[in-house]
Each structure stands twice: as structure tokens, then as C-alpha cells.
Amino acid sequence: MPTCCTMRAKASDMHSKDCVKVAVRVRPFNKRERDAGSRCVVSMVSSSITIQDPRDSQNQRLFCFDYAYWSHSGFMRDHSGLWVPEEPGGRYADQDSVFQDLGEGILENALQTGSGKSYSMVGYGPNKGLVPKLCDRLFQAIRENQENRQCQVVDLLSRGSRTPGGLRVREEQQRGFYVEGLRTVPCESAPQIFSKESITKQSNINLVDLAGSERQRSSGSEADRLKEGTAINLSLTTLGNVISALADVAVGKKVVHIPYRDSVLTKLLQSALGGNSRTVMIATLSPADICYEESLSTLRYAERAKRIQNRAVVNESPTERLVKELKAENARLLQRLSRLGQEGRRANDETKELRQLLAHNELQIRAIQTLWEQHLQEALKDWEQQYANITQERRMMQMHPYILNINEDAQLSGVVKLFIQEGEWDIGLCDSSPRSISIKGLGIQERHAVFRNEQRRVTLSPLTGSKVIVNGNTVSQTTELQHLDRLILGSNCTYLFVGYPSERGGDDWSRYDYDYFQSELAAAEGIHLGESSAGSSQTDPSLLAVFYDYIKLMPMVAEVNQMSQELNKGVDFKLEIKNLALSDPKGHDLEKDIVVRVTSKGSKQVWVWSKAKFVNRKFLMEEVYQNHQAEQSGDDRLEGMSTVTLPRDKDPFWDPVEPLLLGTAHLWLQSLAFRIPLEEQLEVLGSEGTEEAILQAQLVPCTSTGLPLGEDDILIDPSEILGRRLDFQLALDQCCGLRWIREARNRGVQIGFRLFDCSQPLYTPAVWHNVNPLLDHRVHFASLHTSQRLLDYLQSSAVVLELWGLQEGCTHLISSLEGVRMTTEGIFIIDDSGPAEIAPVDSAELGCSVRVLQQDLEELKSVNASLKKENHSLREQLNTARNGVEGVRSRSVRPSCDAEFARALKVFYHSMTSVRGQLQRLRRHRPSEESDLLGLRLFVDEQSRLLRDFSEQLEDSVSTLKQDVAAIVRRKRERSGVWS
């Protein structure tokens, strides 16, 4: 996450010109990265950073910066809790090292991506960061402190209610951009800024925290019809544009416009970027391979900032300048009075006038000083009041239970404590009642729920229409709360319940962070970290990143659902895991990702958005929601919801409908290698493993004219087909039980597939409005010269049949025949490698070679004729020598062992098709969700019967094959005895 800080230049730096100083700090792995088994892809030498693409070891990028800090490894905690190098002189850069380079200069701008920001800037425990160290050293330069978070300016000195939407940024000719209503509190010492109990602080450092910077790259790469939605965070994008423009100016390019005014952030940082400032930017990187794209993006971002040039001048307030001018004028007046006295002239009138001016100036100086002292006294009173409030809060903590806010930013967790005293307390938006607890947030009702504290027992009762979750489970009735219960009110107001002091004990509260709340919610939805194998505690790394993305997006989905409800949009958002149960043609798991399924409740239209597109749209939805809230008065909201209508092309809740991938089925191709036909009933599985349909499909080996092959064409050794022509048909007969169309009859489907080296997928014609549509679609494929590559493909791969859902208004999927080779009969040519090319030879040499071959052929024909005669003579002698002439003749007409074995295999394949069908029936056989105990018993009985049938069929198939093979072997031995 980016963080920026601003500091004015010293007088000694007046009119100096220098580039932005850029530092890079490589942080340790966080828990997510450790659990995923991440490896380090970042290395550092001196002030140079090298990052390696985890997918290509040859692809490395080198970046050079002003400072580079290695904080990834080689550290330990000493007795005072400080993180220090493991060995004296080790490469680990601690907080002091960073401060010595950056804090003692002028900290101007700090940019970070990922979760290293808070530690470098603020620190933790005894490991103080840049900000507290700077305030200790540079207290005399204190001006103001303000934070910009998600394009909202928040006054951190105000402990009261905050202005919705944040403070406004104004502009004056003299002051430039400034924050309207920002409190200025005089202080006498650094400890007044950073007390442990209060976040109140004032300094000339501007902290800017922008959420979502790690998604900047992915969002920018995805096409979105709403162009303004391609930026996850407008402020961050604008900051990048400003940096790029200033970098171009620094290298001499002509830049017409620098977009300072395009966001709140860049307005505030105008002087810090290319203006009156001295700037240092620190980029904190994750070295994990799973964060490669984000880290590379941050390095590029910081590299551009290196080229920006600032011009620092003296910063004096108007008051200080006035005092300075008055003192200078007084000195001049005293000098003139002194000269008049030395000359002994009688200039009473001039002397009187000078003394009056001197007295007036002294009064002005005294008035200004008195005003400052008054401000200081007022600040002292305010400080004393805050201290009294903190003391009162501590006293209440020792007397009553309370709820503690939990924030996504750990630095903001625990700031709000809402006490639940004896009696009944309403919690919600309403704050007019003396026995009410006021909270604000999406989905919070006027009266949301009721706390009751009676006989040292606290209960929570949700009111009608309100959303309350306790420990991951939605509750609608009165629930007794236990110490450290987790509460979510509305869409995402998260609190930790802290019981009476007698219940608290020595529990570790730190584990109940924001991720814990979301993980608990995900577990309630059936999404949790599974184990890779029985008895193993290791989590599958491929699922871990997806799990963390899921819990990160959960509160965002809850928020947009609430906005959709309040704006009366009628759109529902639901998280799904893409490719959770799907695999590629070889059966390997596909890469998993998070998508958001968007459903219009009225029209039943469905969209599937990537996580990047969803986050883009959420920012636009928030803008629509905030504009709507600004237009609505409090009374209007009480009367009911109103529908916000936008043009379709501007509405972030809507998209043009497109075909959706509903699921896939695998038709394995191994039987084609033996030229054995295959008929299957395939289960089409959705992305998360749900059954979407049953697809009837066939693989039919055939002749070049499309006629099915007979039993005699079955191959025992697939290598026999190498170099020969192979024809087969893929037949898609019918699709049964389409869940997609059961949900809405105005929908349709198509089947798509891609075979071997086909560059584009082929699609069946669209069928509409039918739950069990007949497809009756056949495609003829042929390999003119079967290669080893095709044979390997047939023996190890499946054709993946994709089920696509169509909606009213969307275009059909069309087979692209570009680059596809077909015969005039419409046969698709695959494995178009052809026979090996022959090198060109001289025609005379070729003619000579042909004549030699013809001579050899004639000689071989002659030898062959002689051998045939000799063989016939020998056979007659053998037949005469044996008495069993008829028996031998009967054996001679029997089929060969190879043919018998091929027929046995065919019988086995057909029987296994029946077994597979029985297995699919077992998979589909599930109890009804409404089944009672009797229904479950009936289900178990039926399941047992199906299992018995499956076991018997499988045993029969294997037993028949064994018997057939034994008979073939026995007959072969008998024949060997006869002819020996």
C-alpha cells in the first residue's frame, strides 16, 4: 500500500534543486506467503535490486535506487523486543538504519506496495518507525498532520464523529491547496504527539495510505466497457500519471499538462512532487514469487519517480513573516532614534513619531505572542480533556463489557470501544436516545439490534430486517454473548465482544484480526483450508492464495450487495472459485482463481466478473451510492428506497450479456488408439463441482467415407497405426437435465471442444428452451499419416467438452475455421505433419537407383516363387505323416489368437461402459435436502443396492476378461503342441 509523507525544506535549502530520492526495502514473508511455500525472487547487491520471473529463470530485471534495505532475513529479537541483525555487521536493515538515511534527511514521500508500510512508517512496539523518530528530532518544524485514505481526507486530531466523505480540499492564491476544517493544535513537546493512548498528533508530515495498489497491474490489463473503471484507485492512477509527466519534464520532454487537479491526493502532494519540497520515496517489496507482478509494478513505479526534480524554498507562515518584519522595523527605528540623540538635534516631533511607531510595533508583536500563548493554553485544556477521557475510558474498561472495533488496517483496530452498561441499549444509526449506541456503516438500520446487560449476562437481539452475524453464523434471535465472540453488524462493521473483567483471563486477543473474522465467515459458507492428504497438516499452496483472495473479497461482496439493495438495483453478487473441480485434457488441475457471479433477480441475466473487474466496478458503485446518499435527505430515507436509474452504458451494476462457461466433461480418447468404438454418458461438472448436465457422446472409428469399422479392424498394438490413416467421428447425441435451462426457460446452450492441434474451438449449433435437447452433432476427423505425437495424445488425453450457457440478447458462439484444414467432404484434418520430407536428388542418380531396385525386385520375386513351391511340398509331406488330417484342418480355420484377444478386449470395453454408467448413477444419487430420518434410511438402502450392483458388474467384467484370456492362452498352447 502506498504511503506518502511531506516535509517543508530548511532555509539553508532555499532554491535548491534535486531529484526525488528513492529507497527500496525488502520485507520478510508474511503468514500467507509462508503458508504457500513461497520462494524469494528478489536479490540485492549494494543499492541495486534484481527481481526474477518465477516462470522464467532467464528473465531478470535490474533496478538501481538511492538506498536499498534488506529486511527479509537475518534478524532476531533482542531482550528489549527490538529486531536486530543476527550477527554484528549483518546485512539486515533495522528501523535505525532506515531512519539514519531517510529520517534525518527530509521524509517527503513514502510509497509502498503490500504489507510493509505500517512497520517502516510507524513501527511496532519498541521498533519505532520513521514518523515517531522524525517527530522527536524535528519537532520545531511541526505544521500539520493529515491522512488521505481512499481519496478521503481525515483529521486524525479529531476524536469525535468524522465528516461523511472526509474533509474538503480547497485552494487559495496565497495558501495553495489546503484542507478545510483541519484542526491545528499547538504542542510543547514531542510526547504530546504520539502518546500510547491517543492517535492525536500534529506535524508537517502528510501520510497518504491508498488501498488497492497491489491490484493496479491486474486491473489495467483487463478490458472493461467502463473506461474509468480500469483504475482500481483513481488517486493512485493519477499519482502515477503525475509522476510520469514530471519524469518526462525532467528528461527534457515537452509536457503540456500535469494532472495535479485530477485527484485529492495529487492536489495535496503538488508541492511534494515537482514543487517546493524535498522528497524521499520508500518502496517496500514482497520478495515472494506469488507477488512477482505486484513487486515488479512497484519497482517500475518507483523507478519513474527517481527522475522527478523539486525546487525547495523557505517556508514561512504569514504570522512568522509579520513578526520578523516588525522586529526588523523596530531595529531600524531604534537606530534612527540613536542617531538623532547623538547629533543633539531638537527634533522633538520626529522623535515623538518614531517612538509612537516603535510602541505600536511592540504592541503588535506582543499581541501576536499573546495569541499564540492563548492557542497553547487552549490546546493544553484540550489535551487535559482528552487525558481525562482516556482515564475515564480505562475506568469503564475495568467495570463494563464492551465491543472493540476490528479494522482491515491493524493500526486502526481497537480505536473504538463501545461500552455496554447495565440495562437495555439500542445500537444503530439513531443517536437521539440517551440509551443508544450510535454506529455508522453500510447496511446499518436506524435501530439495528438491542444489547441487554442483566445480571452480568449480555445478550444481543437483532431487529427485523437487520443483518447480524455472531462467530461466522447469521443470527435472527436473541443470542447470549461470550467473551471474545466475533460480531458483524450490517455489511461489514466488525467488532470483538469483550466480557466482564472476571471473564477475560490471559487470552491472546491478537489472533482475532480482520482476516480471522473473514476466515470464519468463509468457513460458514463451506470454504476453508483443506489438508493435502490424510493426517497431513500441510495446506495445498495452490489453494492458499485463492483462499486469501476469497476472504479479502468477502466483505467487498457484502458491501456491494447492500448498495444494490439500497439503490433498488435488483442485482445479487456471489463469490465463486473458478476451476475448483475442473481439469485440463490430461486430467491435471487447472489454475484456480476467484470470480464474482452477478445475477439480475428480475431478468435472470448472469455475468461472471474477474476479481479485478469486480473491484474496479465496486469503486464506481461506491461513487453512485455516495452521490445518491448526498441527494437524499434524512427524511427521504425514512420514507423508503428510491431506484437510481443510469444509462445502461454508464451503470456499473450492468453489463452486456455474454455466453457463460457452465462446466466441462472429459471424453477420454484411449479407445481410438485400438480403433475400438466408445459410447459414454458424461457428467458435466461446474466450476465448483456441481452437476450441470449429462452429455451422451460417442467416439466412432470409421472409414474415410464415414462407415463404422468392424471387429476385425480392432488393433492389439496401437503402434500398428503409425504412418497410416486414422479416421474417427466425435458424436454428441443429447444433453440431459440442463440445470441452466431449468432455472430460466429463455436460455440456451452450446457445446464447444478442441481436439489435438486444432487452433480454434468448434461449437455445436445453439439449442434453446429445452432441458433435454437433442444435439445430433457429428464431426469427422482424420489423420492422413498418424504420428507418434498423435498416438501419445490419444493414449493419455481427453477431449474436453465445454458446456456454454446462452442468454437472450447474447451472440452465438461460432466455429472459426481460420487455419483449419478440411477435405472437400468436410473432414477435419488433424496431425497434418505429413510423411517425412525427402531431400532432393539428382534425376540421373534417381534413374540409376530405380533400375537397381527393379533388378532387386525381380530377383526377390524369383526367390519368393521358389520358396512357395518348397513350402507347399513340405506341407503335403507333413499332412501325409500325421493321421489327424481333419483335426488339423479344423484347427487351421480357427481365428488367430490375436483376433480372439481383440474380440475379448472389445467385450471388456463394452462391459466397462455399463460399469461407468453405474458409477455415474452413484455419483448423482444424493439425498434430498428436505429428507427426514426415514428418507435418509431409504437413501442409504438404495445407495447400498447401487453399490452392490456396481461391484457385481465390475467383478463380472473382470472375471469374463480373465476367463477369455485364459482360454486364449490354453488354445495357443494346444496349437503349439500340435505343430511341434
Secondary structure, DSSP 8 states (H G I E B T S, - for coil): --EE------GGGTTEEEE-EEEEEE----HHHHHTT--B-EEEETTEEEEE-TT-TT-EEEEE-SEEEE-SSSEEE-TTS-EEESSTT-SB--HHHHIIIIISS--------SS-HHHHHTEETTEE-HHHHHHHH-GGG--EEEEEETTEEE-TT--S---TT-B-EEEETTTEEEETT------SSGGGTS-SS------EEEEEE-TTGGGHHHHHTS--SSGGGG-S-HHHHHHHHHHHHHHHHHTT---S---GGGSHHHHHTTTTTTSSS--EEEEEE--BGGGHHHHHHHHHHHHHHTT-EEEE-----HHHHHHHHHHHHHHHHHHHHHHHHHHT---HHHHHHHHHHHHHHHHHHHHHHHHHHHHHHHHHHHHHHHHHHHHHHHHHHTTS-EEEE--SSGGGTT--EEE--SEEEEEES---STTEEE---TT--SS-EEEEEETTEEEEEE-TT--EEETTEE--S-EE--TT-EEEETTTEEEEEE--HHHHTT--GGG--HHHHHHHHHHHTT----BSSTT---B-HHHHHHHHHHHHHHHHHHHHHHHHHHTT--EEEEEEEETSS-B-TTS-B---EEEEEEEETTT--EEEEEHHHHHHHHHHHHHHHHHHHHHS-HHHHHH--------GGG-TT------EEEEEEEEE-HHHHTT--EEEEEEEE-TTS-EEEEEEEEEEEE-TTS-B--GGG--SSGGGGTTS-EEEEEEEEEEE--HHHHH-TT-EEEEEE--TT-SS-EE---EES-SS-EEEEEEEEEESS--HHHHHHHHH-EEEEEEEEE-TT--------TT--B-TT--EE-STT-S-------HHHHHHHHHHHHHHHHHHHHHHHHHHHHHHHHHHHHHHH-S-HHHHHHHHTS--HHHHHHHHHHHHHHHHHHHHHHHHHHHH----TT--HHHHHHHHHHHHHHHHHHHHHHHHHHHHHHHHHHHHHHHHHHHHHHH-
